[in-house]
Amino acid sequence: MAKLGKRTRAAREAFAGKENLTVEDAIELIKANASAKFDETVEISMNLGVDPRHADQMVRGVVGLPNGTGKTVRVAVFARGAKADEAKEAGADIVGAEDLMETIQGGTIDFDRCIATPDMMAVVGRLGKVLGPRNLMPNPRVGTVTMDVAQAVKDAKGGQVQFKAEKAGVVHAGVGKASFEKDKLIENVRAFVDAVSKAKPSGAKGTYMQKVSLSSTMGPGVSVSVESATGN
């Protein structure tokens, strides 16, 4: 069995026996034990009572975190002409059309969010097998297929987070940095949980929100009371 380092051992001891905490107590515990040499991301994981293999049980959406993510988001935009210029002016990191498609097909994906104008979807559609598994495929349901590319770029840069249920019905996202003030992290967590709650699909049966956990990048996870996470 591998020997645990002092930091890992101390973190596990701090979290031992603690579960079903309030959001406030969980954030306090995570912040106190986020001791890596970099600013760790505070992450949320939600187990939902859905089977996303069924179309009427898919959970996906987007939420603008009130205090941002603390992360620098690189944005790629598929657009031509005036819309390409708008995207560049709004701060897009990469703008292109067929040339961008070829770059991605060649294996270079140097961005965290992908936006496209509707007329570009015939080009972007060829990248479904590449972008889809990475949750980067532009989608009108989350505002990444739009004519208002400038606003979409600003939203992506300003702390907007996309979410999508994985195979086991788990939704996962970063909701800020460990360096954030406690109240700002709490506000972000509840905003994210509220968005996932509102995205409950018509085909969901039984208990929708089954478990909520919080962790930092290098730290253990801790379960959070669903009632506290939803603010009830």
Disulfide bonds with the S-S distance in Angstrom:
none
